[in-house]
Amino acid sequence: MHGRSIIAGTLAEISSQTFHAVNPLDNQPLEPEFLECAPGDVDRALAQAEDAFGIFRRTSAEARAAF
């Protein structure tokens, strides 16, 4: 694991800001650390998700299950 976001099959730009997920049981940070996305990466991810949903919503339950 590298901690970078994957948006539409490509790695997002490297950021200098990082964060850790936290274990809810003991509040300890979990590895790896993740790189924060830039606002442009978030916008790109949202646009890609919206495009993908248009295709996904027309996909049959059988095709979704096979995926």
N, C-alpha and C positions, 0 to 999 in steps of 0.2 A: 504494500500500500504506500502511496506517495503523498496523499493528503491534498491532491489537486482535484478540482471539480472537472467532470467530463460533461461537456455541453454538446449535444448533437454529434457525439462520437469523437470530438476533439478536446484536447486538454485546454482548460482555461489558462489565461496568462498567470504567471507567477506573481504572487503578492508578497509584500513584506509583513503583512498583518496575519497573525495566526490565532487559532483558538483550539481548545480541547473539548471533546465531548466529556460529560461528567457521568460517572456511575451513580445512578439514583439511590443505590443501596448504601454507599458509604461516602458519597460526594468527592471521591477521588478522581482526578483526571485520567482519561483513557487515552491510550496511544492508538494511532499516530496523531500528531497535531495536524490540524487542517488549515489550509490557506484560505483566507477570506476572498470572496469574489469582488471584483470592482462592479460598480453600478452598471456599466456596459455589459458585463458578463451576465448579470441578473436579467437585464432587458433581453439579451439574446436567448437565454434559457427560457424565459417566459414566451417569447415569440415562437421558439421551436416547439414548446409544449402545446401551444395553441394550434399550430399547424398539424402536429401529430394527432391531436385529439380529433380533428376533422376526419382523418383517415380511420382512426380507431373506432369512432362511434358508428361507422358504417360496417365494421367488421363483425361477422357472425360470432355467436357464442362458441361454436365449434372451433372456429379459427383462433379465437382468443385462448381457448383451452389448449389448443395444440401448440401455441406459442410458448 
